[in-house]
């Protein structure tokens, strides 16, 4: 499935969250390869870097013969601590460049050659404000790639943000330039890695502008790579901010005569009751308690740390088992 019109500009942003020169190749090589691999050719990659990294990044991009653009910002203060959120950096880039579609990416992602063109085509076909793809997960432990997400995001799933690894794969989502008018500047001051979740919630839930599912598996979450986010604003604080922005709209949505609302599983409560009843017969409750434990530990240490990553993977495995038994 390819875009009908490939003349429109796709802006891809990447925030280089480091002032260590040794990290440049590890992070940028993945991002640049993803862009170079794309069938869609009209892509502009803009990398936000700290002012202290300008010379090193410029030399690296030259050595790779890359046409990526770097935007020099004050990401870190004089003590080497992040002082600008990812959201603030992204907003500055958006205002400085002309584009028709927008994607933020991470070094954790691997894009197949048709990732961008498929998302563009999905938006074209449904005249939507955004689109998202299916996602696979490459497990470093066993070396296998398996399906991680291949479904439509319901309102409850988006608002609960229960899909753990989508927080680390912003490139799964694409949004149109026109979607920007629904995203006021002040929101980006408090977003630091969950910008794509904010976009999706505000468009689909708050403004009733459904996103398109590409029905294609074109992105992979690379479990072997670390690309830390949420270094300025804690992930939990961002989640609560986004949920508060759509709380009233979500409660007004009707499904089967009942309100959908917030819950850890991302389902409406009538569905949850049925799931719990079935789960008692097939899945010991202690596994649910283990799921909550792993989530809590991951949030305590941070999803970007090795410990946090390990606990997130365990939590996702337990959650997948729960749904398999329920279905």
C-alpha positions as CSV (number, residue, x, y, z in Angstrom):
1,X,0.0,0.0,0.0
2,X,1.7,3.2,-1.2
3,X,0.9,6.9,-1.0
4,X,-1.0,8.3,-3.9
5,X,0.8,11.6,-3.6
6,X,4.5,11.5,-2.6
7,X,5.1,15.2,-3.2
8,X,4.0,16.2,0.3
9,X,6.7,16.8,2.9
10,X,7.1,14.4,5.9
11,X,8.9,16.0,8.9
12,X,10.6,13.4,11.1
13,X,12.0,14.7,14.4
14,X,14.5,13.1,16.7
15,X,15.7,14.4,20.0
16,X,19.3,13.5,20.8
17,X,19.1,13.1,24.6
18,X,22.8,13.0,25.4
19,X,25.9,15.2,25.7
20,X,28.2,12.2,25.5
21,X,30.0,12.1,22.1
22,X,30.3,8.3,22.3
23,X,26.5,8.0,22.1
24,X,26.2,9.8,18.8
25,X,26.8,6.9,16.4
26,X,24.7,4.4,18.5
27,X,21.7,6.6,18.4
28,X,21.9,8.5,15.0
29,X,22.9,5.5,12.9
30,X,19.6,3.7,13.6
31,X,17.5,6.8,12.9
32,X,19.4,7.6,9.7
33,X,19.1,4.0,8.5
34,X,15.4,4.1,9.1
35,X,15.0,7.2,6.9
36,X,17.3,5.9,4.2
37,X,15.4,2.7,4.0
38,X,12.0,4.4,3.2
39,X,10.3,4.0,-0.2
40,X,8.7,7.4,0.3
41,X,11.4,9.9,-0.7
42,X,10.1,13.3,0.4
43,X,11.2,13.1,4.1
44,X,13.0,15.7,6.1
45,X,14.9,14.4,9.2
46,X,15.5,17.1,11.8
47,X,17.6,16.2,14.8
48,X,17.5,18.4,17.9
49,X,20.9,18.5,19.6
50,X,22.4,20.4,22.5
51,X,24.7,23.3,21.6
52,X,27.7,21.4,23.1
53,X,27.2,18.6,20.5
54,X,27.1,20.7,17.4
55,X,30.7,20.0,16.1
56,X,30.5,16.3,16.8
57,X,27.1,15.8,15.2
58,X,28.0,17.9,12.2
59,X,31.1,15.7,11.6
60,X,29.2,12.5,12.0
61,X,26.5,13.5,9.6
62,X,29.1,14.5,7.1
63,X,30.9,11.2,7.5
64,X,27.6,9.4,6.8
65,X,26.8,11.6,3.7
66,X,23.4,12.3,5.4
67,X,21.2,15.2,4.4
68,X,19.7,15.3,7.9
69,X,19.3,18.7,9.5
70,X,20.3,19.4,13.0
71,X,18.6,22.0,15.2
72,X,20.9,23.5,17.9
73,X,19.0,24.0,21.2
74,X,19.8,24.4,24.8
75,X,18.7,20.9,25.8
76,X,21.0,20.7,28.8
77,X,22.1,23.3,31.3
78,X,25.6,24.2,32.4
79,X,25.6,21.3,34.9
80,X,24.8,18.8,32.2
81,X,21.2,18.3,33.3
82,X,18.3,18.3,30.8
83,X,16.4,21.6,31.0
84,X,14.2,21.5,27.9
85,X,11.5,18.9,27.4
86,X,11.2,16.9,24.3
87,X,7.9,18.6,23.6
88,X,9.4,22.0,23.7
89,X,12.2,21.0,21.3
90,X,9.6,19.4,18.9
91,X,7.4,22.5,18.9
92,X,10.4,24.7,18.1
93,X,11.3,22.4,15.1
94,X,7.7,22.3,13.9
95,X,7.6,26.1,13.8
96,X,10.9,26.4,12.0
97,X,10.1,24.0,9.1
98,X,7.4,23.5,6.5
99,X,5.7,20.1,6.4
100,X,2.5,18.3,5.6
101,X,3.0,15.2,7.8
102,X,4.8,14.8,11.1
103,X,6.4,11.9,12.9
104,X,8.6,11.8,16.0
105,X,11.0,8.9,16.2
106,X,13.2,7.0,18.7
107,X,16.4,5.0,18.4
108,X,14.4,2.0,19.7
109,X,12.5,1.7,16.4
110,X,13.2,-0.2,13.2
111,X,11.1,0.9,10.3
112,X,10.3,-1.3,7.3
113,X,10.8,0.3,3.9
114,X,7.1,1.0,3.5
115,X,6.4,2.4,6.9
116,X,6.1,6.1,6.0
117,X,4.3,5.6,2.6
118,X,1.8,3.3,4.2
119,X,0.9,5.8,6.9
120,X,0.5,8.5,4.3
121,X,-1.8,6.3,2.3
122,X,-3.9,5.5,5.4
123,X,-4.4,9.2,6.0
124,X,-5.2,9.8,2.3
125,X,-7.8,7.0,2.1
126,X,-9.7,8.1,5.2
127,X,-9.0,11.9,5.2
128,X,-8.0,11.5,8.8
129,X,-5.8,13.7,11.0
130,X,-3.4,10.9,11.8
131,X,-2.6,7.2,11.4
132,X,-0.7,4.4,13.1
133,X,0.8,1.1,12.2
134,X,1.0,-2.3,13.7
135,X,4.1,-3.0,15.8
136,X,6.4,-6.0,16.3
137,X,8.8,-6.6,19.2
138,X,12.4,-7.9,18.9
139,X,13.3,-9.7,22.1
140,X,17.0,-9.6,22.8
141,X,16.6,-12.5,25.2
142,X,15.4,-15.2,22.7
143,X,16.3,-13.4,19.5
144,X,12.8,-13.7,18.1
145,X,10.5,-11.0,16.6
146,X,6.9,-11.4,17.6
147,X,3.7,-9.4,17.1
148,X,3.4,-6.8,19.8
149,X,0.4,-4.7,18.6
150,X,-1.9,-5.2,15.6
151,X,-5.3,-3.6,16.4
152,X,-7.3,-0.5,16.5
153,X,-6.8,1.8,19.5
154,X,-10.1,2.3,21.3
155,X,-10.7,5.5,23.3
156,X,-10.3,3.6,26.5
157,X,-7.0,2.1,25.4
158,X,-5.6,5.4,24.3
159,X,-6.6,7.2,27.5
160,X,-5.4,4.5,29.9
161,X,-2.1,4.3,27.9
162,X,-2.0,0.6,28.8
163,X,0.1,-0.4,25.7
164,X,3.4,-0.3,27.4
165,X,5.8,-0.2,24.5
166,X,4.0,2.4,22.4
167,X,5.4,5.0,24.8
168,X,8.8,4.1,23.5
169,X,7.8,3.9,19.8
170,X,6.5,7.4,18.8
171,X,7.3,6.6,15.2
172,X,4.3,4.2,15.1
173,X,2.2,7.4,14.7
174,X,2.0,10.0,12.0
175,X,-0.1,13.2,12.2
176,X,-1.0,15.8,9.7
177,X,0.0,19.5,9.7
178,X,-3.6,20.4,10.3
179,X,-3.6,18.5,13.5
180,X,-1.3,21.1,15.0
181,X,-4.2,23.5,15.5
182,X,-5.6,21.2,18.1
183,X,-2.4,21.2,20.1
184,X,-1.8,24.4,22.0
185,X,1.8,25.5,22.6
186,X,1.5,25.3,26.4
187,X,0.9,21.5,26.3
188,X,4.4,20.9,24.9
189,X,6.0,22.5,27.9
190,X,4.9,19.5,30.0
191,X,5.4,16.7,27.4
192,X,8.6,14.9,27.5
193,X,8.4,11.7,25.4
194,X,4.6,11.2,25.3
195,X,3.9,13.8,22.6
196,X,2.4,11.1,20.3
197,X,0.1,9.9,23.0
198,X,-1.1,13.5,23.6
199,X,-1.7,14.0,19.9
200,X,-3.7,10.8,19.7
201,X,-5.8,11.5,22.8
202,X,-6.6,15.1,21.9
203,X,-7.5,14.3,18.3
204,X,-9.5,11.0,18.8
205,X,-11.1,11.6,22.2
206,X,-11.3,15.3,22.9
207,X,-12.2,16.3,19.3
208,X,-13.8,13.1,18.0
209,X,-11.3,12.9,15.1
210,X,-10.7,9.3,14.6
211,X,-7.2,8.1,13.6
212,X,-6.6,5.6,10.8
213,X,-5.1,2.1,11.5
214,X,-2.9,1.2,8.5
215,X,-3.5,-2.6,9.0
216,X,0.2,-3.1,8.2
217,X,3.0,-4.3,10.4
218,X,5.7,-1.8,9.5
219,X,7.5,-0.9,12.7
220,X,9.6,-3.0,15.2
221,X,10.4,-2.1,18.8
222,X,14.0,-3.0,19.3
223,X,14.3,-4.4,22.8
224,X,18.1,-4.3,22.7
225,X,18.5,-0.5,22.4
226,X,18.1,2.1,25.2
227,X,16.9,5.6,24.3
228,X,15.9,7.3,27.5
229,X,13.0,9.7,27.6
230,X,11.0,11.5,30.3
231,X,14.2,12.9,31.8
232,X,12.6,16.3,32.6
233,X,9.0,15.4,33.3
234,X,8.2,12.0,34.9
235,X,6.2,9.7,32.7
236,X,3.4,9.3,35.3
237,X,2.9,13.0,35.5
238,X,2.6,13.2,31.7
239,X,0.0,10.4,31.8
240,X,-2.1,12.2,34.3
241,X,-1.9,15.4,32.4
242,X,-3.1,13.8,29.2
243,X,-5.8,11.9,31.0
244,X,-7.1,15.1,32.6
245,X,-7.3,16.8,29.2
246,X,-9.7,14.2,27.9
247,X,-11.4,13.0,31.1
248,X,-14.8,14.6,30.6
249,X,-15.0,13.8,26.9
250,X,-14.2,10.2,27.5
251,X,-16.9,9.8,30.2
252,X,-19.5,11.2,27.9
253,X,-18.8,8.4,25.3
254,X,-21.3,5.6,25.2
255,X,-20.6,2.0,24.6
256,X,-23.4,-0.6,25.1
257,X,-25.4,1.9,27.1
258,X,-22.5,2.3,29.6
259,X,-19.8,4.9,30.0
260,X,-16.2,4.0,29.0
261,X,-13.8,5.3,31.6
262,X,-10.2,4.9,32.9
263,X,-8.8,1.5,34.0
264,X,-5.5,-0.3,33.8
265,X,-6.6,-2.7,31.0
266,X,-7.9,0.0,28.6
267,X,-11.4,-1.4,28.3
268,X,-14.9,-0.2,29.3
269,X,-15.9,-1.4,32.8
270,X,-18.7,-3.7,31.6
271,X,-16.1,-5.5,29.5
272,X,-13.7,-5.6,32.4
273,X,-16.2,-7.3,34.7
274,X,-16.6,-10.1,32.1
275,X,-12.9,-10.4,31.7
276,X,-12.3,-10.6,35.4
277,X,-14.9,-13.3,35.8
278,X,-13.2,-15.4,33.1
279,X,-9.8,-14.6,34.4
280,X,-10.7,-16.1,37.8
281,X,-11.3,-19.4,36.1
282,X,-8.2,-19.4,33.9
283,X,-5.5,-17.0,35.3
284,X,-4.5,-17.0,39.0
285,X,-5.1,-13.6,40.5
286,X,-1.5,-13.5,41.8
287,X,-0.4,-13.0,38.1
288,X,-2.5,-9.8,38.0
289,X,-0.8,-8.7,41.2
290,X,2.6,-9.5,39.6
291,X,1.6,-7.4,36.6
292,X,0.9,-4.4,38.8
293,X,4.2,-5.0,40.7
294,X,6.3,-5.0,37.6
295,X,4.6,-1.8,36.3
296,X,5.3,-0.1,39.7
297,X,9.0,-1.1,39.7
298,X,9.4,0.0,36.1
299,X,8.0,3.4,36.9
300,X,10.1,3.7,40.1
301,X,13.4,3.0,38.2
302,X,12.3,4.6,34.9
303,X,11.3,2.9,31.7
304,X,14.6,3.9,30.1
305,X,16.8,2.0,32.5
306,X,17.8,-1.6,32.2
307,X,15.9,-2.6,35.3
308,X,12.8,-0.7,34.1
309,X,13.0,-2.3,30.7
310,X,13.2,-5.8,32.2
311,X,10.1,-5.2,34.4
312,X,8.2,-3.7,31.5
313,X,8.8,-6.8,29.3
314,X,7.7,-9.1,32.2
315,X,4.5,-7.0,32.7
316,X,3.7,-7.0,29.0
317,X,4.1,-10.8,28.9
318,X,1.7,-11.2,31.8
319,X,-0.8,-8.9,30.2
320,X,-0.7,-10.8,26.9
321,X,-1.3,-14.1,28.7
322,X,-4.3,-12.5,30.4
323,X,-5.9,-11.5,27.1
324,X,-5.1,-14.9,25.5
325,X,-6.9,-16.7,28.3
326,X,-9.8,-14.3,28.2
327,X,-10.3,-14.6,24.5
